């Protein structure tokens, strides 16, 4: 399957499966279709350590490349505090728990009703 054939939903399913298989914690998916032109879905997850955050990110990028031909852009892997993986239709943030708590991306992107 090429990148053009991989739908946002297909990529999202692969992202969620890969994160689950590799023991990511507190995985949250946010549907952004119609809310921004940046991406269709955002996924936020935590790793227990900088090493796990970097490993999760690397495994995810490798799977998307091998299975779907999607070349992801990755930022932050060297420090392992917060890694952003941009695969086009799906953007993934993998955090160490304390960094995730500090930035609280879920609150910024979640629907307003969920914040009340």
ABEGO torsion letter per residue (X at the ends): XBAAABBAAAAAAAAAAAAAAAGBBGBBBBBABGABAABABBBBBBBABAAAAAAAAAAAAAAAAAAAGBBBBBBGAAAGABBBBBAGABBBBBBBAAAAAAAGAAAAABBAAAAX
